[in-house]
Amino acid sequence: MFDISFMELLVISMVALIVIGPERLPTVARTLGHLYGRCRNFVYSIRTDIHNEMRMEELKKMQSSVQETVQSIEDSVQQGADHLKTTIADTKTEENTPTGLPASQPDTESQQPVSGSDESSHSVLDKEKK
């Protein structure tokens, strides 16, 4: 911080000894030491506060970028869901409209349960015939 050599410190201490006197020099040195410590703590706290503010700004920028990303993902998912809903609604309306069949005839294929064994499908057909 300051470029003070040993000789300069020696000259300053000799002048202080002569001006202040040997009786009061220890108390003045102690007071100067306390003031120097407080000044260092004050500079350190200011440096820490500035560093914390810089980190807070970085975190705010990161938070806003994450929120933008989340919003874009949310929008794309919502668009996909809307597209899926419209596709499902379109297929349902196509299934509900008759394609050459009278509306009063029931669709027998859709009433039959789907199973993997032939015996159960035969028993269901036998029951329907009776």
N, CA, C and O atoms as CSV, one atom per row, in Angstrom:
chain,resi,resn,atom,element,x,y,z
A,1,MET,N,N,0.841,-1.176,0.000
A,1,MET,CA,C,0.000,0.000,0.000
A,1,MET,C,C,0.890,1.244,0.000
A,1,MET,O,O,0.917,1.979,-0.987
A,2,PHE,N,N,1.596,1.482,1.061
A,2,PHE,CA,C,2.543,2.588,1.090
A,2,PHE,C,C,3.923,1.998,0.913
A,2,PHE,O,O,4.218,0.916,1.420
A,3,ASP,N,N,4.758,2.704,0.201
A,3,ASP,CA,C,6.111,2.222,-0.004
A,3,ASP,C,C,7.029,2.955,0.971
A,3,ASP,O,O,7.711,3.917,0.615
A,4,ILE,N,N,7.024,2.475,2.197
A,4,ILE,CA,C,7.837,3.091,3.247
A,4,ILE,C,C,8.947,2.114,3.611
A,4,ILE,O,O,8.685,0.955,3.933
A,5,SER,N,N,10.167,2.583,3.559
A,5,SER,CA,C,11.296,1.706,3.882
A,5,SER,C,C,11.567,1.740,5.386
A,5,SER,O,O,10.943,2.497,6.129
A,6,PHE,N,N,12.496,0.918,5.807
A,6,PHE,CA,C,12.837,0.828,7.220
A,6,PHE,C,C,13.459,2.129,7.697
A,6,PHE,O,O,13.184,2.561,8.817
A,7,MET,N,N,14.280,2.760,6.889
A,7,MET,CA,C,14.926,4.022,7.270
A,7,MET,C,C,13.893,5.123,7.472
A,7,MET,O,O,14.018,5.929,8.393
A,8,GLU,N,N,12.890,5.161,6.630
A,8,GLU,CA,C,11.841,6.173,6.783
A,8,GLU,C,C,11.065,5.948,8.072
A,8,GLU,O,O,10.733,6.902,8.775
A,9,LEU,N,N,10.777,4.690,8.382
A,9,LEU,CA,C,10.100,4.380,9.654
A,9,LEU,C,C,10.967,4.777,10.844
A,9,LEU,O,O,10.443,5.277,11.839
A,10,LEU,N,N,12.246,4.573,10.768
A,10,LEU,CA,C,13.166,4.931,11.849
A,10,LEU,C,C,13.191,6.444,12.056
A,10,LEU,O,O,13.194,6.911,13.195
A,11,VAL,N,N,13.208,7.205,10.976
A,11,VAL,CA,C,13.201,8.669,11.071
A,11,VAL,C,C,11.887,9.147,11.667
A,11,VAL,O,O,11.888,10.023,12.531
A,12,ILE,N,N,10.746,8.579,11.214
A,12,ILE,CA,C,9.436,8.974,11.738
A,12,ILE,C,C,9.347,8.670,13.229
A,12,ILE,O,O,8.834,9.486,13.995
A,13,SER,N,N,9.840,7.503,13.651
A,13,SER,CA,C,9.781,7.145,15.078
A,13,SER,C,C,10.678,8.052,15.916
A,13,SER,O,O,10.321,8.351,17.055
A,14,MET,N,N,11.817,8.499,15.412
A,14,MET,CA,C,12.710,9.404,16.166
A,14,MET,C,C,12.050,10.773,16.329
A,14,MET,O,O,12.102,11.373,17.403
A,15,VAL,N,N,11.426,11.263,15.248
A,15,VAL,CA,C,10.733,12.557,15.329
A,15,VAL,C,C,9.568,12.446,16.306
A,15,VAL,O,O,9.346,13.355,17.106
A,16,ALA,N,N,8.826,11.352,16.253
A,16,ALA,CA,C,7.697,11.151,17.170
A,16,ALA,C,C,8.190,11.088,18.602
A,16,ALA,O,O,7.529,11.620,19.494
A,17,LEU,N,N,9.325,10.458,18.854
A,17,LEU,CA,C,9.879,10.353,20.210
A,17,LEU,C,C,10.259,11.729,20.718
A,17,LEU,O,O,10.049,12.039,21.891
A,18,ILE,N,N,10.806,12.541,19.866
A,18,ILE,CA,C,11.220,13.874,20.288
A,18,ILE,C,C,9.999,14.769,20.491
A,18,ILE,O,O,9.929,15.484,21.491
A,19,VAL,N,N,9.051,14.749,19.581
A,19,VAL,CA,C,7.892,15.650,19.656
A,19,VAL,C,C,6.935,15.218,20.755
A,19,VAL,O,O,6.503,16.049,21.554
A,20,ILE,N,N,6.596,13.943,20.811
A,20,ILE,CA,C,5.584,13.461,21.762
A,20,ILE,C,C,6.201,13.255,23.143
A,20,ILE,O,O,5.590,13.589,24.158
A,21,GLY,N,N,7.349,12.734,23.176
A,21,GLY,CA,C,8.005,12.475,24.450
A,21,GLY,C,C,7.906,11.007,24.799
A,21,GLY,O,O,6.990,10.321,24.346
A,22,PRO,N,N,8.849,10.510,25.610
A,22,PRO,CA,C,8.882,9.085,25.945
A,22,PRO,C,C,7.741,8.630,26.853
A,22,PRO,O,O,7.433,7.439,26.886
A,23,GLU,N,N,7.107,9.540,27.587
A,23,GLU,CA,C,6.031,9.140,28.497
A,23,GLU,C,C,4.738,8.817,27.737
A,23,GLU,O,O,4.047,7.848,28.051
A,24,ARG,N,N,4.428,9.630,26.749
A,24,ARG,CA,C,3.169,9.469,26.037
A,24,ARG,C,C,3.298,8.639,24.751
A,24,ARG,O,O,2.285,8.300,24.140
A,25,LEU,N,N,4.513,8.310,24.335
A,25,LEU,CA,C,4.715,7.590,23.077
A,25,LEU,C,C,4.020,6.218,23.052
A,25,LEU,O,O,3.419,5.885,22.031
A,26,PRO,N,N,4.071,5.397,24.132
A,26,PRO,CA,C,3.376,4.096,24.073
A,26,PRO,C,C,1.850,4.235,23.912
A,26,PRO,O,O,1.245,3.455,23.176
A,27,THR,N,N,1.236,5.187,24.569
A,27,THR,CA,C,-0.212,5.352,24.438
A,27,THR,C,C,-0.576,5.852,23.049
A,27,THR,O,O,-1.584,5.431,22.480
A,28,VAL,N,N,0.243,6.756,22.495
A,28,VAL,CA,C,-0.015,7.254,21.142
A,28,VAL,C,C,0.154,6.115,20.133
A,28,VAL,O,O,-0.642,5.989,19.203
A,29,ALA,N,N,1.194,5.282,20.312
A,29,ALA,CA,C,1.424,4.147,19.407
A,29,ALA,C,C,0.263,3.160,19.491
A,29,ALA,O,O,-0.187,2.630,18.474
A,30,ARG,N,N,-0.220,2.918,20.716
A,30,ARG,CA,C,-1.353,2.007,20.889
A,30,ARG,C,C,-2.607,2.572,20.217
A,30,ARG,O,O,-3.335,1.834,19.553
A,31,THR,N,N,-2.864,3.867,20.382
A,31,THR,CA,C,-4.009,4.517,19.764
A,31,THR,C,C,-3.900,4.461,18.243
A,31,THR,O,O,-4.880,4.163,17.560
A,32,LEU,N,N,-2.717,4.745,17.715
A,32,LEU,CA,C,-2.514,4.661,16.272
A,32,LEU,C,C,-2.714,3.233,15.771
A,32,LEU,O,O,-3.260,3.031,14.686
A,33,GLY,N,N,-2.282,2.251,16.544
A,33,GLY,CA,C,-2.490,0.849,16.171
A,33,GLY,C,C,-3.968,0.497,16.109
A,33,GLY,O,O,-4.412,-0.184,15.185
A,34,HIS,N,N,-4.733,0.965,17.104
A,34,HIS,CA,C,-6.185,0.720,17.098
A,34,HIS,C,C,-6.860,1.408,15.905
A,34,HIS,O,O,-7.714,0.818,15.244
A,35,LEU,N,N,-6.470,2.657,15.637
A,35,LEU,CA,C,-7.043,3.375,14.503
A,35,LEU,C,C,-6.684,2.689,13.183
A,35,LEU,O,O,-7.514,2.590,12.280
A,36,TYR,N,N,-5.449,2.222,13.083
A,36,TYR,CA,C,-5.025,1.516,11.879
A,36,TYR,C,C,-5.838,0.219,11.705
A,36,TYR,O,O,-6.261,-0.105,10.595
A,37,GLY,N,N,-6.052,-0.511,12.797
A,37,GLY,CA,C,-6.857,-1.740,12.736
A,37,GLY,C,C,-8.297,-1.453,12.328
A,37,GLY,O,O,-8.867,-2.181,11.516
A,38,ARG,N,N,-8.891,-0.395,12.886
A,38,ARG,CA,C,-10.258,-0.025,12.506
A,38,ARG,C,C,-10.334,0.365,11.036
A,38,ARG,O,O,-11.280,0.007,10.335
A,39,CYS,N,N,-9.332,1.098,10.580
A,39,CYS,CA,C,-9.307,1.506,9.177
A,39,CYS,C,C,-9.210,0.278,8.265
A,39,CYS,O,O,-9.899,0.206,7.247
A,40,ARG,N,N,-8.365,-0.674,8.624
A,40,ARG,CA,C,-8.244,-1.899,7.830
A,40,ARG,C,C,-9.561,-2.674,7.817
A,40,ARG,O,O,-9.985,-3.167,6.772
A,41,ASN,N,N,-10.209,-2.779,8.985
A,41,ASN,CA,C,-11.502,-3.473,9.051
A,41,ASN,C,C,-12.557,-2.761,8.212
A,41,ASN,O,O,-13.375,-3.408,7.556
A,42,PHE,N,N,-12.538,-1.430,8.232
A,42,PHE,CA,C,-13.493,-0.667,7.443
A,42,PHE,C,C,-13.266,-0.899,5.952
A,42,PHE,O,O,-14.224,-1.113,5.209
A,43,VAL,N,N,-12.018,-0.859,5.508
A,43,VAL,CA,C,-11.704,-1.100,4.099
A,43,VAL,C,C,-12.079,-2.531,3.722
A,43,VAL,O,O,-12.609,-2.769,2.636
A,44,TYR,N,N,-11.807,-3.480,4.611
A,44,TYR,CA,C,-12.161,-4.875,4.338
A,44,TYR,C,C,-13.677,-5.042,4.223
A,44,TYR,O,O,-14.151,-5.761,3.344
A,45,SER,N,N,-14.437,-4.390,5.095
A,45,SER,CA,C,-15.898,-4.518,5.033
A,45,SER,C,C,-16.447,-3.878,3.757
A,45,SER,O,O,-17.386,-4.399,3.155
A,46,ILE,N,N,-15.863,-2.749,3.344
A,46,ILE,CA,C,-16.303,-2.123,2.087
A,46,ILE,C,C,-15.993,-3.042,0.916
A,46,ILE,O,O,-16.827,-3.225,0.028
A,47,ARG,N,N,-14.795,-3.621,0.911
A,47,ARG,CA,C,-14.412,-4.541,-0.166
A,47,ARG,C,C,-15.354,-5.747,-0.192
A,47,ARG,O,O,-15.753,-6.192,-1.268
A,48,THR,N,N,-15.709,-6.270,0.962
A,48,THR,CA,C,-16.620,-7.408,1.056
A,48,THR,C,C,-18.013,-7.029,0.551
A,48,THR,O,O,-18.647,-7.800,-0.169
A,49,ASP,N,N,-18.486,-5.840,0.930
A,49,ASP,CA,C,-19.800,-5.388,0.471
A,49,ASP,C,C,-19.840,-5.233,-1.048
A,49,ASP,O,O,-20.819,-5.613,-1.690
A,50,ILE,N,N,-18.785,-4.680,-1.613
A,50,ILE,CA,C,-18.735,-4.521,-3.070
A,50,ILE,C,C,-18.727,-5.884,-3.747
A,50,ILE,O,O,-19.419,-6.102,-4.741
A,51,HIS,N,N,-17.933,-6.798,-3.195
A,51,HIS,CA,C,-17.884,-8.157,-3.755
A,51,HIS,C,C,-19.250,-8.837,-3.670
A,51,HIS,O,O,-19.680,-9.492,-4.620
A,52,ASN,N,N,-19.930,-8.684,-2.535
A,52,ASN,CA,C,-21.259,-9.284,-2.379
A,52,ASN,C,C,-22.268,-8.679,-3.355
A,52,ASN,O,O,-23.104,-9.398,-3.902
A,53,GLU,N,N,-22.199,-7.368,-3.578
A,53,GLU,CA,C,-23.104,-6.727,-4.529
A,53,GLU,C,C,-22.860,-7.243,-5.944
A,53,GLU,O,O,-23.803,-7.475,-6.700
A,54,MET,N,N,-21.584,-7.420,-6.297
A,54,MET,CA,C,-21.266,-7.948,-7.620
A,54,MET,C,C,-21.815,-9.361,-7.771
A,54,MET,O,O,-22.356,-9.702,-8.823
A,55,ARG,N,N,-21.685,-10.183,-6.740
A,55,ARG,CA,C,-22.221,-11.541,-6.781
A,55,ARG,C,C,-23.739,-11.526,-6.874
A,55,ARG,O,O,-24.327,-12.346,-7.578
A,56,MET,N,N,-24.380,-10.593,-6.163
A,56,MET,CA,C,-25.836,-10.497,-6.226
A,56,MET,C,C,-26.283,-10.125,-7.635
A,56,MET,O,O,-27.274,-10.664,-8.128
A,57,GLU,N,N,-25.572,-9.217,-8.287
A,57,GLU,CA,C,-25.914,-8.852,-9.658
A,57,GLU,C,C,-25.763,-10.047,-10.596
A,57,GLU,O,O,-26.603,-10.263,-11.469
A,58,GLU,N,N,-24.687,-10.828,-10.416
A,58,GLU,CA,C,-24.492,-12.023,-11.229
A,58,GLU,C,C,-25.613,-13.026,-10.993
A,58,GLU,O,O,-26.120,-13.637,-11.934
A,59,LEU,N,N,-25.999,-13.193,-9.719
A,59,LEU,CA,C,-27.078,-14.128,-9.398
A,59,LEU,C,C,-28.411,-13.651,-9.979
A,59,LEU,O,O,-29.207,-14.466,-10.445
A,60,LYS,N,N,-28.657,-12.352,-9.956
A,60,LYS,CA,C,-29.894,-11.827,-10.538
A,60,LYS,C,C,-29.929,-12.064,-12.038
A,60,LYS,O,O,-30.969,-12.422,-12.590
A,61,LYS,N,N,-28.779,-11.865,-12.706
A,61,LYS,CA,C,-28.714,-12.130,-14.145
A,61,LYS,C,C,-28.950,-13.604,-14.423
A,61,LYS,O,O,-29.667,-13.960,-15.358
A,62,MET,N,N,-28.340,-14.467,-13.602
A,62,MET,CA,C,-28.510,-15.908,-13.784
A,62,MET,C,C,-29.958,-16.304,-13.539
A,62,MET,O,O,-30.509,-17.132,-14.265
A,63,GLN,N,N,-30.578,-15.715,-12.518
A,63,GLN,CA,C,-31.971,-16.025,-12.225
A,63,GLN,C,C,-32.871,-15.600,-13.373
A,63,GLN,O,O,-33.788,-16.332,-13.744
A,64,SER,N,N,-32.621,-14.432,-13.934
A,64,SER,CA,C,-33.470,-13.982,-15.043
A,64,SER,C,C,-33.278,-14.877,-16.266
A,64,SER,O,O,-34.241,-15.159,-16.978
A,65,SER,N,N,-32.047,-15.326,-16.520
A,65,SER,CA,C,-31.840,-16.217,-17.665
A,65,SER,C,C,-32.510,-17.569,-17.430
A,65,SER,O,O,-33.067,-18.156,-18.358
A,66,VAL,N,N,-32.459,-18.060,-16.200
A,66,VAL,CA,C,-33.131,-19.329,-15.880
A,66,VAL,C,C,-34.643,-19.170,-16.011
A,66,VAL,O,O,-35.323,-20.066,-16.512
A,67,GLN,N,N,-35.166,-18.035,-15.563
A,67,GLN,CA,C,-36.606,-17.810,-15.682
A,67,GLN,C,C,-37.029,-17.715,-17.145
A,67,GLN,O,O,-38.093,-18.212,-17.515
A,68,GLU,N,N,-36.206,-17.082,-17.979
A,68,GLU,CA,C,-36.516,-17.013,-19.400
A,68,GLU,C,C,-36.511,-18.407,-20.019
A,68,GLU,O,O,-37.373,-18.736,-20.835
A,69,THR,N,N,-35.531,-19.225,-19.624
A,69,THR,CA,C,-35.456,-20.587,-20.141
A,69,THR,C,C,-36.671,-21.395,-19.705
A,69,THR,O,O,-37.266,-22.119,-20.504
A,70,VAL,N,N,-37.032,-21.266,-18.437
A,70,VAL,CA,C,-38.199,-21.983,-17.922
A,70,VAL,C,C,-39.458,-21.527,-18.652
A,70,VAL,O,O,-40.313,-22.344,-18.994
A,71,GLN,N,N,-39.570,-20.222,-18.889
A,71,GLN,CA,C,-40.751,-19.701,-19.587
A,71,GLN,C,C,-40.815,-20.231,-21.009
A,71,GLN,O,O,-41.893,-20.579,-21.490
A,72,SER,N,N,-39.665,-20.298,-21.694
A,72,SER,CA,C,-39.688,-20.796,-23.073
A,72,SER,C,C,-40.029,-22.287,-23.097
A,72,SER,O,O,-40.760,-22.740,-23.979
A,73,ILE,N,N,-39.508,-23.050,-22.139
A,73,ILE,CA,C,-39.831,-24.481,-22.065
A,73,ILE,C,C,-41.313,-24.653,-21.753
A,73,ILE,O,O,-41.991,-25.501,-22.334
A,74,GLU,N,N,-41.801,-23.835,-20.828
A,74,GLU,CA,C,-43.218,-23.907,-20.462
A,74,GLU,C,C,-44.100,-23.589,-21.670
A,74,GLU,O,O,-45.112,-24.253,-21.893
A,75,ASP,N,N,-43.723,-22.589,-22.436
A,75,ASP,CA,C,-44.496,-22.229,-23.627
A,75,ASP,C,C,-44.478,-23.348,-24.658
A,75,ASP,O,O,-45.507,-23.661,-25.258
A,76,SER,N,N,-43.302,-23.957,-24.866
A,76,SER,CA,C,-43.222,-25.033,-25.858
A,76,SER,C,C,-44.030,-26.252,-25.412
A,76,SER,O,O,-44.668,-26.910,-26.234
A,77,VAL,N,N,-44.004,-26.554,-24.106
A,77,VAL,CA,C,-44.801,-27.676,-23.595
A,77,VAL,C,C,-46.289,-27.361,-23.746
A,77,VAL,O,O,-47.076,-28.235,-24.110
A,78,GLN,N,N,-46.671,-26.115,-23.467
A,78,GLN,CA,C,-48.077,-25.724,-23.603
A,78,GLN,C,C,-48.518,-25.817,-25.056
A,78,GLN,O,O,-49.631,-26.260,-25.340
A,79,GLN,N,N,-47.651,-25.401,-25.979
A,79,GLN,CA,C,-47.980,-25.507,-27.400
A,79,GLN,C,C,-48.117,-26.968,-27.818
A,79,GLN,O,O,-49.016,-27.324,-28.580
A,80,GLY,N,N,-47.203,-27.824,-27.304
A,80,GLY,CA,C,-47.295,-29.253,-27.608
A,80,GLY,C,C,-48.573,-29.859,-27.065
A,80,GLY,O,O,-49.213,-30.675,-27.728
A,81,ALA,N,N,-48.945,-29.456,-25.847
A,81,ALA,CA,C,-50.177,-29.973,-25.251
A,81,ALA,C,C,-51.401,-29.495,-26.030
A,81,ALA,O,O,-52.336,-30.262,-26.261
A,82,ASP,N,N,-51.391,-28.242,-26.426
A,82,ASP,CA,C,-52.512,-27.727,-27.223
A,82,ASP,C,C,-52.603,-28.442,-28.565
A,82,ASP,O,O,-53.696,-28.775,-29.023
A,83,HIS,N,N,-51.469,-28.674,-29.185
A,83,HIS,CA,C,-51.449,-29.390,-30.460
A,83,HIS,C,C,-51.968,-30.815,-30.275
A,83,HIS,O,O,-52.722,-31.325,-31.103
A,84,LEU,N,N,-51.557,-31.444,-29.186
A,84,LEU,CA,C,-52.020,-32.804,-28.894
A,84,LEU,C,C,-53.531,-32.820,-28.644
A,84,LEU,O,O,-54.229,-33.714,-29.122
A,85,LYS,N,N,-54.030,-31.848,-27.906
A,85,LYS,CA,C,-55.466,-31.769,-27.644
A,85,LYS,C,C,-56.247,-31.595,-28.933
A,85,LYS,O,O,-57.279,-32.235,-29.133
A,86,THR,N,N,-55.752,-30.727,-29.810
A,86,THR,CA,C,-56.473,-30.529,-31.068
A,86,THR,C,C,-56.409,-31.777,-31.938
A,86,THR,O,O,-57.374,-32.108,-32.627
A,87,THR,N,N,-55.275,-32.468,-31.907
A,87,THR,CA,C,-55.160,-33.701,-32.679
A,87,THR,C,C,-56.118,-34.758,-32.145
A,87,THR,O,O,-56.774,-35.447,-32.927
A,88,ILE,N,N,-56.206,-34.893,-30.842
A,88,ILE,CA,C,-57.124,-35.867,-30.226
A,88,ILE,C,C,-58.569,-35.486,-30.535
A,88,ILE,O,O,-59.387,-36.346,-30.861
A,89,ALA,N,N,-58.876,-34.205,-30.434
A,89,ALA,CA,C,-60.244,-33.769,-30.725
A,89,ALA,C,C,-60.583,-34.022,-32.189
A,89,ALA,O,O,-61.707,-34.414,-32.500
A,90,ASP,N,N,-59.634,-33.804,-33.089
A,90,ASP,CA,C,-59.877,-34.062,-34.508
A,90,ASP,C,C,-60.106,-35.549,-34.769
A,90,ASP,O,O,-60.997,-35.918,-35.534
A,91,THR,N,N,-59.300,-36.402,-34.132
A,91,THR,CA,C,-59.479,-37.841,-34.344
A,91,THR,C,C,-60.790,-38.324,-33.743
A,91,THR,O,O,-61.420,-39.227,-34.294
A,92,LYS,N,N,-61.211,-37.748,-32.634
A,92,LYS,CA,C,-62.501,-38.142,-32.040
A,92,LYS,C,C,-63.653,-37.728,-32.943
A,92,LYS,O,O,-64.615,-38.479,-33.105
A,93,THR,N,N,-63.565,-36.568,-33.519
A,93,THR,CA,C,-64.650,-36.142,-34.401
A,93,THR,C,C,-64.665,-36.973,-35.670
A,93,THR,O,O,-65.736,-37.224,-36.222
A,94,GLU,N,N,-63.512,-37.406,-36.145
A,94,GLU,CA,C,-63.472,-38.267,-37.322
A,94,GLU,C,C,-64.031,-39.652,-37.002
A,94,GLU,O,O,-64.678,-40.264,-37.851
A,95,GLU,N,N,-63.788,-40.157,-35.783
A,95,GLU,CA,C,-64.310,-41.470,-35.386
A,95,GLU,C,C,-65.812,-41.412,-35.174
A,95,GLU,O,O,-66.510,-42.389,-35.443
A,96,ASN,N,N,-66.316,-40.294,-34.701
A,96,ASN,CA,C,-67.744,-40.170,-34.419
A,96,ASN,C,C,-68.566,-39.969,-35.683
A,96,ASN,O,O,-69.752,-40.301,-35.685
A,97,THR,N,N,-68.006,-39.454,-36.727
A,97,THR,CA,C,-68.764,-39.278,-37.964
A,97,THR,C,C,-68.824,-40.610,-38.701
A,97,THR,O,O,-67.798,-41.268,-38.877
A,98,PRO,N,N,-70.003,-41.010,-39.129
A,98,PRO,CA,C,-70.129,-42.305,-39.806
A,98,PRO,C,C,-69.542,-42.234,-41.206
A,98,PRO,O,O,-69.646,-41.226,-41.905
A,99,THR,N,N,-68.923,-43.344,-41.588
A,99,THR,CA,C,-68.327,-43.437,-42.921
A,99,THR,C,C,-69.101,-44.476,-43.716
A,99,THR,O,O,-68.607,-45.584,-43.927
A,100,GLY,N,N,-70.285,-44.144,-44.153
A,100,GLY,CA,C,-71.094,-45.045,-44.967
A,100,GLY,C,C,-71.940,-45.999,-44.164
A,100,GLY,O,O,-72.729,-46.728,-44.766
A,101,LEU,N,N,-71.839,-46.052,-42.843
A,101,LEU,CA,C,-72.654,-46.943,-42.012
A,101,LEU,C,C,-73.824,-46.155,-41.451
A,101,LEU,O,O,-73.678,-44.975,-41.131
A,102,PRO,N,N,-74.956,-46.778,-41.330
A,102,PRO,CA,C,-76.075,-46.082,-40.692
A,102,PRO,C,C,-75.755,-45.838,-39.223
A,102,PRO,O,O,-75.072,-46.645,-38.593
A,103,ALA,N,N,-76.230,-44.762,-38.693
A,103,ALA,CA,C,-75.923,-44.377,-37.327
A,103,ALA,C,C,-76.576,-45.294,-36.311
A,103,ALA,O,O,-76.109,-45.358,-35.174
A,104,SER,N,N,-77.661,-46.027,-36.678
A,104,SER,CA,C,-78.369,-46.864,-35.714
A,104,SER,C,C,-77.698,-48.205,-35.499
A,104,SER,O,O,-77.985,-48.855,-34.494
A,105,GLN,N,N,-76.808,-48.665,-36.395
A,105,GLN,CA,C,-76.169,-49.971,-36.227
A,105,GLN,C,C,-75.011,-49.841,-35.241
A,105,GLN,O,O,-74.161,-48.962,-35.374
A,106,PRO,N,N,-74.993,-50.732,-34.250
A,106,PRO,CA,C,-73.859,-50.700,-33.316
A,106,PRO,C,C,-72.650,-51.348,-33.968
A,106,PRO,O,O,-72.789,-52.253,-34.790
A,107,ASP,N,N,-71.498,-50.893,-33.609
A,107,ASP,CA,C,-70.249,-51.441,-34.125
A,107,ASP,C,C,-69.893,-52.647,-33.261
A,107,ASP,O,O,-69.479,-52.483,-32.113
A,108,THR,N,N,-70.050,-53.867,-33.805
A,108,THR,CA,C,-69.843,-55.090,-33.018
A,108,THR,C,C,-68.376,-55.322,-32.732
A,108,THR,O,O,-68.046,-55.959,-31.732
A,109,GLU,N,N,-67.506,-54.841,-33.554
A,109,GLU,CA,C,-66.081,-55.054,-33.309
A,109,GLU,C,C,-65.603,-54.261,-32.105
A,109,GLU,O,O,-64.730,-54.716,-31.366
A,110,SER,N,N,-66.161,-53.095,-31.907
A,110,SER,CA,C,-65.714,-52.286,-30.777
A,110,SER,C,C,-66.283,-52.816,-29.469
A,110,SER,O,O,-65.746,-52.495,-28.409
A,111,GLN,N,N,-67.349,-53.616,-29.499
A,111,GLN,CA,C,-67.926,-54.158,-28.282
A,111,GLN,C,C,-67.207,-55.408,-27.820
A,111,GLN,O,O,-67.348,-55.795,-26.660
A,112,GLN,N,N,-66.455,-56.041,-28.669
A,112,GLN,CA,C,-65.767,-57.271,-28.283
A,112,GLN,C,C,-64.531,-56.916,-27.478
A,112,GLN,O,O,-63.796,-55.996,-27.838
A,113,PRO,N,N,-64.296,-57.639,-26.391
A,113,PRO,CA,C,-63.091,-57.367,-25.607
A,113,PRO,C,C,-61.874,-57.901,-26.358
A,113,PRO,O,O,-61.944,-58.909,-27.062
A,114,VAL,N,N,-60.781,-57.209,-26.190
A,114,VAL,CA,C,-59.545,-57.631,-26.833
A,114,VAL,C,C,-58.830,-58.572,-25.887
A,114,VAL,O,O,-58.556,-58.216,-24.740
A,115,SER,N,N,-58.524,-59.779,-26.363
A,115,SER,CA,C,-57.813,-60.740,-25.523
A,115,SER,C,C,-56.847,-61.509,-26.402
A,115,SER,O,O,-56.973,-61.536,-27.627
A,116,GLY,N,N,-55.893,-62.126,-25.757
A,116,GLY,CA,C,-54.871,-62.842,-26.504
A,116,GLY,C,C,-55.261,-64.269,-26.833
A,116,GLY,O,O,-54.629,-64.870,-27.701
A,117,SER,N,N,-56.284,-64.855,-26.179
A,117,SER,CA,C,-56.621,-66.265,-26.427
A,117,SER,C,C,-57.839,-66.363,-27.337
A,117,SER,O,O,-58.754,-65.544,-27.246
A,118,ASP,N,N,-57.851,-67.348,-28.203
A,118,ASP,CA,C,-58.954,-67.559,-29.131
A,118,ASP,C,C,-60.183,-68.124,-28.427
A,118,ASP,O,O,-61.310,-67.870,-28.851
A,119,GLU,N,N,-59.972,-68.897,-27.343
A,119,GLU,CA,C,-61.094,-69.527,-26.649
A,119,GLU,C,C,-62.001,-68.489,-26.014
A,119,GLU,O,O,-63.224,-68.615,-26.076
A,120,SER,N,N,-61.418,-67.464,-25.405
A,120,SER,CA,C,-62.259,-66.457,-24.760
A,120,SER,C,C,-63.010,-65.640,-25.795
A,120,SER,O,O,-64.137,-65.218,-25.538
A,121,SER,N,N,-62.419,-65.404,-26.956
A,121,SER,CA,C,-63.138,-64.651,-27.987
A,121,SER,C,C,-64.273,-65.491,-28.570
A,121,SER,O,O,-65.324,-64.954,-28.921
A,122,HIS,N,N,-64.064,-66.820,-28.675
A,122,HIS,CA,C,-65.146,-67.676,-29.143
A,122,HIS,C,C,-66.275,-67.726,-28.135
A,122,HIS,O,O,-67.445,-67.744,-28.516
A,123,SER,N,N,-65.939,-67.750,-26.840
A,123,SER,CA,C,-66.997,-67.821,-25.840
A,123,SER,C,C,-67.804,-66.524,-25.829
A,123,SER,O,O,-69.012,-66.556,-25.597
A,124,VAL,N,N,-67.168,-65.402,-26.071
A,124,VAL,CA,C,-67.891,-64.139,-26.117
A,124,VAL,C,C,-68.808,-64.117,-27.326
A,124,VAL,O,O,-69.941,-63.645,-27.231
A,125,LEU,N,N,-68.338,-64.622,-28.466
A,125,LEU,CA,C,-69.183,-64.677,-29.670
A,125,LEU,C,C,-70.353,-65.615,-29.486
A,125,LEU,O,O,-71.456,-65.330,-29.954
A,126,ASP,N,N,-70.129,-66.750,-28.799
A,126,ASP,CA,C,-71.211,-67.681,-28.533
A,126,ASP,C,C,-72.270,-67.057,-27.656
A,126,ASP,O,O,-73.464,-67.258,-27.878
A,127,LYS,N,N,-71.840,-66.294,-26.653
A,127,LYS,CA,C,-72.796,-65.658,-25.766
A,127,LYS,C,C,-73.605,-64.604,-26.512
A,127,LYS,O,O,-74.797,-64.443,-26.250
A,128,GLU,N,N,-72.975,-63.885,-27.438
A,128,GLU,CA,C,-73.686,-62.858,-28.186
A,128,GLU,C,C,-74.711,-63.467,-29.138
A,128,GLU,O,O,-75.759,-62.869,-29.381
A,129,LYS,N,N,-74.415,-64.667,-29.686
A,129,LYS,CA,C,-75.352,-65.319,-30.595
A,129,LYS,C,C,-76.586,-65.784,-29.875
A,129,LYS,O,O,-77.666,-65.791,-30.467
A,130,LYS,N,N,-76.477,-66.174,-28.623
A,130,LYS,CA,C,-77.609,-66.678,-27.853
A,130,LYS,C,C,-78.456,-65.541,-27.471
A,130,LYS,O,O,-79.478,-65.727,-26.810
